[in-house]
Amino acid sequence: MFPLEEPIHGPLSFGTLPPTNMSPKILIIASAALWGPSAFAANIIDSIYGVGSGSFENPGHTIATFETYQAGSIAITGWTVNTVNIDWVSSNLWNASDGNYLIDMNGDPGDAGSFQTVIPTTIGSTYRVSFDISGFVTPNSSSNPKTMETQAGGVTTFFSLDVSVSTFPEPYALPFTLPWTSRSFDFVATSTSSTVIFASLIPNEGSGMFLDNVSIEAVPESSSVALLAAGAVGLALRRKRQIPAAEAF
């Protein structure tokens, strides 16, 4: 939020446009400040468990190809395996969406796994979970589309991804490149801590949905957006006063 370093005199209505004598470029600056990425908080997963935790990056731990983790494992910082198993996959096999690692939600030898993270939340507040998904079709994993579900705040959401464009290449050379697709969902916290679960819906196959770049952010409430708007407009007005008349545009 931008501080109001100089007071704005007179009433300010958030339902109307700023003063009409404000230059177009200053209006653009104010709009960018209001609606840009800073309107949302930082990734809560990274804030709690360390930078890179949302992308399954464990500092100091390297994987040549992949490692399989069974139910109950907490080997991946910030995450717990719930059911069956999952594979922690290196970009030496195929590209991650962010960083060097990703999750295959069907662990070796192949069944539907699930895992979760737990974050502190404020009861009644809305949170946005965003993430990237991918997958491919192989001889031992022919299902298409790939499917999974998420659970958070007492709500279950289903996701499906057509991976016909990313069929496992044969013959192939490692690493090979997969396309990634971004998805998201919102939930309202019902407790002071919330569990966010990702679960494969593909049983008895060697490869499920791939997951990477998970971020959980608090969605600003309307009052917070209004306060941010005041700061953005104040910054724009202050900048306008600092521009000499001869340089105004």
Backbone as numpy.savetxt, mean C-alpha at the origin, in Angstrom:
# Nx Ny Nz CAx CAy CAz Cx Cy Cz
1.13 19.00 7.34 0.28 20.19 7.34 1.16 21.42 7.34
0.82 22.44 6.53 1.60 23.63 6.45 1.16 24.64 7.51
2.07 25.19 8.31 1.69 26.15 9.33 1.30 27.48 8.73
0.37 28.17 9.37 -0.01 29.52 8.97 0.96 30.49 9.61
2.07 30.81 8.91 3.10 31.66 9.49 2.64 33.10 9.59
1.67 33.51 8.73 1.09 34.84 8.82 -0.42 34.69 8.87
-1.11 35.44 9.72 -2.56 35.27 9.88 -3.33 35.66 8.63
-4.42 34.98 8.39 -5.35 35.36 7.34 -6.52 36.05 8.01
-6.76 37.29 7.64 -7.82 38.07 8.28 -9.12 37.88 7.53
-10.21 37.81 8.30 -11.50 37.64 7.68 -11.91 36.19 7.63
-13.18 35.92 7.36 -13.68 34.54 7.36 -13.13 33.74 6.20
-12.97 32.47 6.40 -12.49 31.57 5.37 -13.50 30.44 5.22
-14.09 30.31 4.05 -15.08 29.27 3.79 -14.45 28.16 2.98
-14.58 26.92 3.47 -14.01 25.80 2.75 -14.92 25.32 1.63
-16.11 25.89 1.55 -17.03 25.51 0.48 -16.91 26.41 -0.73
-16.03 27.41 -0.69 -15.86 28.34 -1.79 -14.43 28.35 -2.25
-14.21 28.91 -3.44 -12.87 28.99 -3.97 -12.07 30.05 -3.24
-10.72 29.95 -3.24 -9.88 30.99 -2.67 -10.09 32.28 -3.44
-9.53 33.41 -2.95 -9.72 34.71 -3.60 -9.39 34.63 -5.08
-10.22 35.30 -5.90 -10.07 35.20 -7.35 -8.82 35.89 -7.86
-8.17 36.75 -7.06 -6.96 37.41 -7.52 -5.72 36.56 -7.29
-5.87 35.34 -6.81 -4.73 34.45 -6.63 -4.32 33.89 -7.99
-3.03 33.89 -8.28 -2.56 33.46 -9.59 -2.84 31.98 -9.80
-3.01 31.55 -11.05 -3.29 30.14 -11.33 -2.21 29.21 -10.82
-0.95 29.60 -10.94 0.12 28.71 -10.50 0.12 28.54 -8.99
-0.23 29.61 -8.27 -0.33 29.49 -6.82 -1.47 28.56 -6.45
-2.59 28.64 -7.22 -3.70 27.73 -6.96 -3.29 26.28 -7.18
-2.46 26.05 -8.20 -1.98 24.69 -8.45 -1.13 24.20 -7.29
-0.26 25.08 -6.77 0.58 24.71 -5.64 -0.29 24.34 -4.44
-1.34 25.14 -4.19 -2.22 24.87 -3.05 -2.95 23.55 -3.23
-3.43 23.29 -4.46 -4.15 22.05 -4.71 -3.24 20.85 -4.54
-1.99 20.95 -5.02 -1.05 19.84 -4.89 -0.76 19.56 -3.43
-0.63 20.62 -2.64 -0.36 20.43 -1.21 -1.54 19.77 -0.52
-2.77 20.09 -0.98 -3.95 19.53 -0.33 -4.20 18.08 -0.70
-4.06 17.76 -1.98 -4.49 16.44 -2.45 -3.34 15.51 -2.79
-2.12 15.94 -2.58 -0.97 15.10 -2.89 -0.81 14.00 -1.86
0.25 13.15 -2.00 0.47 12.01 -1.11 0.56 12.40 0.37
0.98 13.63 0.66 1.13 14.03 2.05 -0.20 14.11 2.78
-1.33 14.08 2.01 -2.64 14.11 2.66 -2.87 12.84 3.48
-2.15 11.77 3.16 -2.23 10.53 3.91 -0.99 10.37 4.78
-1.13 9.63 5.85 0.00 9.41 6.75 0.97 8.41 6.12
2.10 8.20 6.78 3.09 7.25 6.30 2.57 5.83 6.47
3.22 4.89 5.78 2.86 3.48 5.89 3.02 3.02 7.34
1.92 2.62 7.95 1.94 2.24 9.37 2.78 0.98 9.57
2.77 0.06 8.62 3.57 -1.16 8.76 5.05 -0.80 8.91
5.54 0.07 8.02 6.94 0.48 8.08 7.23 1.27 9.34
6.26 2.08 9.78 6.47 2.90 10.98 6.60 2.03 12.23
5.85 0.94 12.28 5.86 0.06 13.46 6.99 -0.95 13.43
7.20 -1.57 12.28 8.12 -2.71 12.20 9.45 -2.41 11.51
9.57 -1.23 10.94 10.81 -0.86 10.27 10.60 -0.66 8.78
11.36 0.27 8.21 11.23 0.60 6.80 11.46 -0.65 5.95
10.57 -0.88 5.01 10.67 -2.04 4.13 9.85 -3.23 4.57
9.28 -3.18 5.77 8.51 -4.33 6.27 7.26 -4.58 5.43
6.67 -3.52 4.90 5.50 -3.69 4.05 5.82 -4.36 2.73
7.11 -4.36 2.36 7.55 -5.01 1.13 8.36 -6.27 1.41
8.31 -6.74 2.65 8.94 -8.01 3.05 10.46 -7.98 2.92
11.02 -6.81 3.20 12.48 -6.66 3.17 13.02 -6.80 4.59
13.77 -7.86 4.86 14.38 -8.06 6.17 15.84 -7.67 6.12
16.24 -6.55 6.72 17.64 -6.13 6.66 18.58 -7.22 7.18
19.62 -7.49 6.41 20.61 -8.47 6.84 20.29 -9.90 6.48
19.08 -10.16 5.97 18.70 -11.52 5.60 18.56 -11.61 4.08
19.27 -12.53 3.48 19.22 -12.70 2.04 18.72 -14.10 1.68
18.08 -14.19 0.52 17.54 -15.46 0.02 18.06 -15.66 -1.39
18.57 -16.84 -1.69 19.06 -17.12 -3.04 17.91 -17.28 -4.02
16.88 -18.06 -3.63 15.73 -18.28 -4.51 14.42 -18.06 -3.74
14.08 -18.98 -2.83 12.89 -18.78 -1.99 13.04 -19.61 -0.72
12.27 -19.22 0.29 12.20 -19.97 1.54 10.73 -20.17 1.89
10.40 -21.33 2.41 9.03 -21.66 2.79 8.88 -21.54 4.30
7.84 -20.84 4.74 7.58 -20.66 6.17 6.23 -21.26 6.52
6.23 -22.06 7.59 5.04 -22.78 8.02 4.17 -21.92 8.95
2.94 -22.38 9.16 2.01 -21.68 10.05 2.66 -21.42 11.41
2.52 -20.19 11.90 3.11 -19.80 13.17 4.43 -19.07 13.03
5.04 -19.10 11.85 6.33 -18.45 11.66 6.21 -16.93 11.73
7.21 -16.31 12.38 7.31 -14.84 12.43 8.65 -14.40 11.86
9.20 -15.21 10.95 10.52 -14.94 10.40 10.56 -13.66 9.58
9.46 -13.33 8.93 9.39 -12.11 8.13 8.92 -10.99 9.03
9.76 -9.98 9.22 9.49 -8.91 10.18 8.12 -8.26 9.94
7.31 -8.25 11.00 5.99 -7.62 10.94 4.87 -8.53 10.50
5.19 -9.80 10.19 4.19 -10.70 9.63 4.20 -12.04 10.34
3.01 -12.66 10.42 2.86 -13.99 11.00 2.12 -14.88 10.00
2.66 -16.08 9.76 1.98 -17.03 8.88 0.84 -17.67 9.67
-0.35 -17.65 9.08 -1.54 -18.17 9.78 -1.80 -19.63 9.49
-1.99 -19.96 8.23 -2.40 -21.32 7.86 -1.45 -21.89 6.81
-1.24 -23.19 6.86 -0.44 -23.97 5.92 0.96 -23.36 5.83
1.29 -22.72 4.72 2.59 -22.09 4.57 2.57 -21.08 3.42
3.63 -20.28 3.34 3.81 -19.32 2.26 5.27 -19.38 1.82
5.56 -18.88 0.63 6.93 -18.78 0.15 7.37 -17.32 0.14
8.55 -17.10 0.70 9.21 -15.79 0.64 10.17 -15.87 -0.54
9.90 -15.12 -1.61 10.56 -15.31 -2.89 11.52 -14.17 -3.18
12.71 -14.52 -3.68 13.72 -13.54 -4.05 13.52 -13.06 -5.49
13.93 -11.83 -5.75 13.87 -11.31 -7.12 14.91 -11.97 -8.02
15.71 -12.88 -7.45 16.59 -13.69 -8.31 15.77 -14.65 -9.18
14.51 -14.93 -8.76 13.63 -15.79 -9.55 12.79 -14.95 -10.51
12.03 -14.00 -9.95 11.29 -13.05 -10.78 11.16 -11.75 -10.00
10.84 -10.70 -10.72 10.90 -9.35 -10.16 9.87 -9.12 -9.07
10.31 -8.44 -8.02 9.39 -7.95 -7.00 8.77 -6.64 -7.49
7.66 -6.27 -6.90 7.06 -4.98 -7.22 7.84 -3.84 -6.57
8.36 -4.10 -5.36 9.11 -3.09 -4.62 10.21 -3.79 -3.83
11.44 -3.39 -4.01 12.53 -4.02 -3.29 12.98 -5.32 -3.94
13.39 -6.28 -3.11 13.99 -7.51 -3.61 13.20 -8.78 -3.29
12.09 -8.65 -2.56 11.36 -9.85 -2.13 9.86 -9.67 -2.30
9.17 -10.80 -2.40 7.72 -10.83 -2.53 7.21 -12.09 -1.86
5.90 -12.22 -1.75 5.29 -13.40 -1.14 4.47 -14.16 -2.18
4.68 -15.48 -2.26 3.78 -16.39 -2.97 2.90 -17.00 -1.90
1.60 -16.75 -1.96 0.71 -17.18 -0.89 0.40 -18.67 -0.93
0.92 -19.38 -1.92 0.88 -20.84 -1.92 2.30 -21.35 -1.74
2.62 -21.78 -0.53 3.97 -22.23 -0.25 4.26 -23.60 -0.84
5.52 -23.96 -0.86 5.95 -25.26 -1.36 5.62 -26.36 -0.34
5.04 -27.51 -0.74 4.83 -27.99 -2.10 3.56 -27.50 -2.77
2.72 -26.75 -2.09 1.60 -26.12 -2.77 0.25 -26.31 -2.13
-0.21 -25.30 -1.40 -1.57 -25.25 -0.88 -1.85 -23.81 -0.48
-3.12 -23.51 -0.23 -3.53 -22.14 0.04 -3.07 -21.70 1.43
-2.18 -20.76 1.49 -1.69 -20.23 2.76 -2.28 -18.86 3.07
-2.04 -18.40 4.27 -2.47 -17.05 4.67 -1.49 -16.49 5.68
-1.43 -15.17 5.77 -0.56 -14.53 6.75 -1.13 -13.16 7.10
-0.59 -12.56 8.16 -1.21 -11.35 8.70 -0.18 -10.40 9.29
-0.61 -9.15 9.43 0.13 -8.16 10.20 -0.84 -7.49 11.15
-0.34 -6.98 12.27 -1.17 -6.32 13.28 -0.64 -4.91 13.48
-1.53 -3.92 13.45 -1.13 -2.52 13.60 -2.00 -1.83 14.65
-1.49 -0.78 15.28 -2.32 0.01 16.20 -3.30 0.87 15.40
-4.53 0.97 15.86 -5.54 1.76 15.15 -6.39 2.54 16.16
-7.14 3.50 15.64 -8.07 4.28 16.44 -9.48 3.84 16.11
-10.23 3.46 17.12 -11.60 2.97 16.91 -12.42 4.02 16.15
-13.08 3.57 15.08 -13.92 4.47 14.29 -13.21 5.14 13.14
-11.88 5.07 13.10 -11.12 5.69 12.01 -11.03 4.75 10.82
-10.91 5.34 9.64 -10.82 4.58 8.40 -9.36 4.43 7.98
-9.03 3.24 7.50 -7.66 2.95 7.05 -7.71 2.36 5.65
-6.73 2.72 4.86 -6.63 2.21 3.49 -5.46 1.25 3.38
-5.75 0.04 2.89 -4.72 -0.97 2.66 -4.49 -1.05 1.16
-3.29 -0.76 0.72 -2.95 -0.85 -0.70 -1.82 -1.86 -0.87
-1.77 -2.50 -2.03 -0.79 -3.55 -2.26 -0.73 -3.85 -3.75
0.29 -4.61 -4.16 0.46 -5.02 -5.54 0.33 -6.53 -5.63
-0.29 -7.03 -6.71 -0.48 -8.46 -6.90 -0.02 -8.87 -8.30
0.38 -10.12 -8.40 0.79 -10.69 -9.68 0.64 -12.21 -9.60
1.08 -12.90 -10.64 1.01 -14.35 -10.66 1.29 -14.87 -12.05
1.37 -16.18 -12.20 1.54 -16.77 -13.52 0.91 -18.14 -13.57
0.75 -18.64 -14.78 0.23 -19.98 -15.01 1.40 -20.91 -15.29
1.45 -22.03 -14.58 2.51 -23.02 -14.77 1.89 -24.40 -14.91
2.67 -25.40 -15.31 2.11 -26.75 -15.41 1.51 -27.27 -14.11
2.06 -26.86 -12.95 1.52 -27.34 -11.68 0.69 -26.27 -10.96
0.36 -25.21 -11.68 -0.49 -24.16 -11.12 -1.26 -23.53 -12.27
-2.26 -24.26 -12.76 -2.95 -23.87 -13.98 -4.16 -22.97 -13.74
-4.51 -22.71 -12.49 -5.71 -21.90 -12.22 -5.53 -20.48 -12.76
-6.58 -19.97 -13.33 -6.60 -18.59 -13.81 -8.08 -18.18 -13.92
-8.47 -17.11 -13.24 -7.63 -16.14 -12.55 -7.13 -16.64 -11.20
-6.11 -15.95 -10.67 -5.64 -16.19 -9.32 -6.57 -15.43 -8.38
-6.84 -16.01 -7.21 -7.78 -15.39 -6.29 -7.24 -15.39 -4.87
-7.68 -14.40 -4.11 -7.35 -14.32 -2.69 -8.41 -13.48 -2.00
-8.37 -13.49 -0.66 -9.25 -12.63 0.11 -8.45 -11.91 1.17
-8.99 -10.77 1.59 -8.40 -10.02 2.70 -9.44 -9.89 3.80
-8.97 -9.76 5.02 -9.85 -9.57 6.17 -9.28 -8.46 7.05
-10.13 -7.51 7.39 -9.73 -6.41 8.28 -10.98 -5.70 8.76
-11.01 -5.33 10.03 -12.14 -4.60 10.58 -13.45 -5.35 10.47
-13.39 -6.68 10.47 -14.60 -7.48 10.39 -15.17 -7.60 8.99
-14.44 -7.13 7.99 -14.92 -7.16 6.60 -13.99 -8.02 5.76
-14.57 -8.88 4.93 -13.82 -9.72 4.00 -13.98 -9.19 2.58
-12.87 -9.04 1.87 -12.89 -8.54 0.50 -12.18 -9.55 -0.40
-12.77 -9.82 -1.57 -12.22 -10.81 -2.50 -11.52 -10.10 -3.65
-10.40 -10.69 -4.08 -9.63 -10.13 -5.20 -9.33 -11.24 -6.20
-9.41 -10.86 -7.47 -9.16 -11.80 -8.56 -8.24 -11.13 -9.58
-7.34 -11.91 -10.17 -6.40 -11.36 -11.15 -6.22 -12.33 -12.30
-6.51 -11.86 -13.52 -6.27 -12.65 -14.72 -4.79 -12.60 -15.04
-4.13 -13.76 -15.04 -2.68 -13.81 -15.26 -2.34 -14.47 -16.59
-3.27 -14.48 -17.54 -3.01 -15.12 -18.83 -1.87 -14.45 -19.58
-1.62 -13.17 -19.26 -0.55 -12.46 -19.96 0.81 -12.76 -19.34
0.84 -13.48 -18.23 2.11 -13.74 -17.56 2.34 -15.24 -17.37
2.06 -16.00 -18.44 2.29 -17.44 -18.39 3.78 -17.73 -18.17
4.05 -18.68 -17.31 5.42 -19.06 -17.00 6.17 -19.39 -18.30
7.27 -18.70 -18.59 7.95 -18.90 -19.88 8.71 -20.22 -19.93
8.56 -20.93 -21.02 9.29 -22.18 -21.22 9.85 -22.22 -22.64
11.13 -22.39 -22.88 12.16 -22.41 -21.83 12.33 -21.01 -21.24
12.93 -20.93 -20.06 13.03 -19.65 -19.39 14.45 -19.41 -18.90
14.72 -18.15 -18.65 15.99 -17.74 -18.05 15.67 -16.87 -16.85
16.34 -17.14 -15.75 16.09 -16.38 -14.53 17.01 -15.17 -14.44
16.53 -14.08 -13.84 15.13 -13.88 -13.43 14.27 -13.45 -14.62
12.97 -13.74 -14.56 12.08 -13.26 -15.61 11.15 -12.21 -15.02
10.48 -11.48 -15.90 9.73 -10.30 -15.49 8.23 -10.56 -15.51
7.57 -10.19 -14.42 6.12 -10.30 -14.31 5.50 -8.91 -14.23
4.29 -8.73 -14.76 3.58 -7.46 -14.57 2.92 -7.44 -13.19
2.85 -6.28 -12.58 2.20 -6.12 -11.28 1.01 -5.19 -11.40
0.00 -5.44 -10.59 -1.22 -4.64 -10.59 -1.51 -4.16 -9.17
-1.89 -2.91 -9.02 -2.17 -2.33 -7.70 -3.65 -2.51 -7.34
-3.89 -2.82 -6.08 -5.25 -2.95 -5.54 -5.29 -2.29 -4.16
-6.50 -2.03 -3.66 -6.64 -1.44 -2.33 -8.04 -1.69 -1.80
-8.19 -1.52 -0.50 -9.51 -1.55 0.14 -9.43 -0.74 1.42
-10.58 -0.29 1.90 -10.66 0.48 3.14 -11.36 -0.35 4.22
-11.01 -0.08 5.46 -11.74 -0.68 6.58 -11.83 0.33 7.71
-12.83 0.15 8.55 -13.01 1.00 9.73 -12.59 0.21 10.96
-11.69 0.76 11.74 -11.16 0.05 12.91 -12.24 -0.11 13.97
-12.31 -1.29 14.54 -13.26 -1.58 15.62 -12.54 -1.84 16.93
-11.21 -1.69 16.92 -10.41 -1.94 18.11 -9.17 -1.04 18.08
-8.45 -1.01 19.19 -7.22 -0.22 19.25 -6.05 -0.91 18.55
-6.25 -2.14 18.12 -5.30 -2.81 17.25 -6.10 -3.58 16.21
-5.60 -3.61 14.98 -6.33 -4.27 13.90 -5.43 -5.29 13.21
-5.99 -6.43 12.90 -5.29 -7.48 12.19 -5.71 -7.45 10.73
-4.75 -7.41 9.84 -5.01 -7.41 8.40 -4.49 -8.73 7.84
-5.38 -9.51 7.24 -5.06 -10.86 6.79 -5.14 -10.94 5.26
-4.16 -11.63 4.67 -4.18 -11.96 3.25 -4.21 -13.48 3.14
-5.15 -14.02 2.37 -5.32 -15.47 2.30 -5.54 -15.92 0.86
-4.76 -16.91 0.43 -4.95 -17.50 -0.89 -6.25 -18.30 -0.93
-6.88 -18.31 -2.10 -8.09 -19.10 -2.31 -7.86 -20.17 -3.38
-6.58 -20.57 -3.54 -6.22 -21.55 -4.56 -5.63 -22.78 -3.88
-6.41 -23.80 -3.63 -5.89 -25.00 -2.95 -5.14 -25.93 -3.91
-4.22 -26.69 -3.34 -3.56 -27.78 -4.05 -2.84 -27.36 -5.32
-2.23 -26.17 -5.29 -1.44 -25.72 -6.44 -0.11 -25.16 -5.95
0.89 -25.27 -6.81 2.23 -24.87 -6.40 2.48 -23.38 -6.40
1.58 -22.61 -6.99 1.77 -21.17 -7.03 0.43 -20.47 -6.92
0.35 -19.49 -6.03 -0.89 -18.74 -5.85 -0.72 -17.30 -6.26
-1.48 -16.42 -5.64 -1.33 -14.99 -5.88 -0.01 -14.54 -5.28
0.70 -13.66 -6.00 1.90 -13.04 -5.46 1.52 -11.69 -4.86
2.18 -11.33 -3.76 1.85 -10.10 -3.05 3.12 -9.32 -2.73
3.06 -8.01 -2.84 4.20 -7.16 -2.51 3.72 -5.73 -2.26
4.61 -4.94 -1.68 4.40 -3.49 -1.53 3.10 -3.17 -0.77
2.94 -3.79 0.39 1.74 -3.57 1.20 1.90 -2.30 2.04
0.90 -1.45 1.99 0.92 -0.21 2.77 -0.43 -0.01 3.45
-0.41 0.40 4.70 -1.63 0.73 5.43 -1.50 2.16 5.92
-2.46 3.00 5.54 -2.42 4.42 5.89 -3.76 4.86 6.46
-3.71 5.80 7.38 -4.94 6.37 7.92 -5.54 7.32 6.89
-6.84 7.20 6.65 -7.54 8.10 5.74 -7.95 9.35 6.52
-7.54 10.53 6.07 -7.86 11.75 6.83 -9.36 11.94 6.96
-9.80 12.35 8.15 -11.20 12.69 8.36 -11.49 14.03 7.72
-12.76 14.33 7.50 -13.14 15.56 6.81 -12.62 16.80 7.54
-12.63 16.78 8.87 -12.13 17.93 9.62 -10.64 18.12 9.41
-9.91 17.00 9.28 -8.48 17.09 9.04 -8.20 17.64 7.65
-9.02 17.23 6.67 -8.85 17.75 5.32 -9.10 19.24 5.29
-10.13 19.69 6.03 -10.42 21.12 6.07 -9.27 21.89 6.68
-8.68 21.36 7.74 -7.55 22.02 8.37 -6.37 22.07 7.42
-6.15 20.98 6.68 -5.07 20.94 5.71 -5.32 21.95 4.61
-6.59 22.11 4.21 -6.93 23.09 3.19 -6.58 24.49 3.65
-6.87 24.79 4.93 -6.53 26.10 5.46 -5.03 26.35 5.40
-4.26 25.34 5.74 -2.81 25.48 5.68 -2.32 25.68 4.27
-2.91 24.94 3.30 -2.47 25.04 1.91 -2.80 26.41 1.34
-4.00 26.91 1.62 -4.38 28.23 1.13 -3.52 29.30 1.79
-3.27 29.13 3.10 -2.41 30.10 3.78 -1.03 30.15 3.18
-0.48 29.00 2.85 0.84 28.95 2.22 0.80 29.65 0.88
-0.28 29.40 0.10 -0.39 30.02 -1.22 -0.46 31.53 -1.10
-1.26 32.03 -0.15 -1.37 33.48 0.05 -0.04 34.09 0.46
0.66 33.41 1.35 1.95 33.92 1.82 2.95 33.99 0.67
2.96 32.94 -0.18 3.88 32.94 -1.31 3.54 34.07 -2.28
2.23 34.31 -2.47 1.83 35.36 -3.39 2.30 36.72 -2.89
2.21 36.95 -1.57 2.66 38.24 -1.03 4.16 38.42 -1.19
4.88 37.30 -1.24 6.33 37.39 -1.34 6.83 37.58 -2.77
5.94 37.39 -3.79 6.33 37.56 -5.18 6.24 39.02 -5.55
7.33 39.68 -5.97 7.27 41.07 -6.38 6.27 41.26 -7.50
5.64 42.43 -7.54 4.59 42.69 -8.52 5.12 42.51 -9.94
6.37 42.89 -10.17 6.94 42.80 -11.52 7.11 41.37 -11.96
7.17 40.43 -11.00 7.39 39.03 -11.35 6.12 38.21 -11.28
5.00 38.85 -10.92 3.75 38.12 -10.80 3.33 37.57 -12.16
2.66 36.44 -12.13 2.29 35.83 -13.41 0.81 35.52 -13.40
